[in-house]
Amino acid sequence: MTVTVLREHQARQATDRAAVGPGYEDSGLVFTHPDGSPIHPHLFSDWFKQHVRAAGLPTIRLHDLRHSYATAALAAGIPAKVVSERLGHATIAITMDTYSHVLPGLDERAAVTVARLILEGDEPEPTDSIDKPLPTGRIVPSTIDPAKGGEARSARSDGQRRRTGIEPA
């Protein structure tokens, strides 16, 4: 839908360009005055304030929408890497430094999840995580065949035992 709207806007700009003629200023910007000249950034903020007021919404700055998007996306479980890229941050660290505080209980949830993984051998549910693990498509076979008299344990359990020295529950 966004691409369609931008193409329609581009067509309107082409009409404006033709109507203005040689005096059209080709600034290379997406949003301009009808003569092609740049729109001062404060005008966008002023227009936003007018629309917010007309809609009867609480007063916020235009920039606050960026923070609202990031907060809502992270709280909805969108991977932080995706949110970081959508915001145009240079690194995911910037995103997490700025927005990790909006997820109350994140630190406690991380501690509980890791403790469960180490002590009990339980894999965390994807919904328990802000950054959902990417599926690998790998199937981990048992390391011991019960048909040959051995106890069935997954390869993951054996790996846990080697890393921690703790027998999984």
Phi, psi and omega in degrees: 000319181301317181297320179298314180297318179294323177293321176298318178297318179298321178294320176296320178296322178296322176296316177300315181301316180293321182291322182283325179079216185296342180279359181291131180266110180275089184278346182079006180270156180284317181247120183220171169291164180304335179272005178090353181287151182296147174268130179295135182306327180297331178296322178299316179296318179297316179297319179299314179302318180297317180293320178297313180299313182297329180277353180074024181270161176297146181289125173220161176279155177303319181297334179297336177298325178297315179293321179298317179300310183299316181297312181295319181296314180294318180295332179278357178092010175295131182305138182304326179298319179294314179300316179303315180294320180296326179280346181080022178289145181294325180220158176295334180299322179298315180298311183291323177297324184279322191245355184297334181292343182281355181250082182300141178083001182300316181296314180295319180298319179297315181297316180295317181297314181292319178299318179297319180297315183286313187276327185249344181078010180278130175287140177290147175288143179304328181285348177280355188243144174286314175261104182289137180293145176282136179292138181262341183075003183275133176257126182263114180283163173292153179266344180233134182268115180299334179294339180259018175089004180266165177276134181285122174221145179281159177299328179297319179297318178297319178297320179296318181299317180294320183288320191248340185076008182254129178287127177296151181290000000 
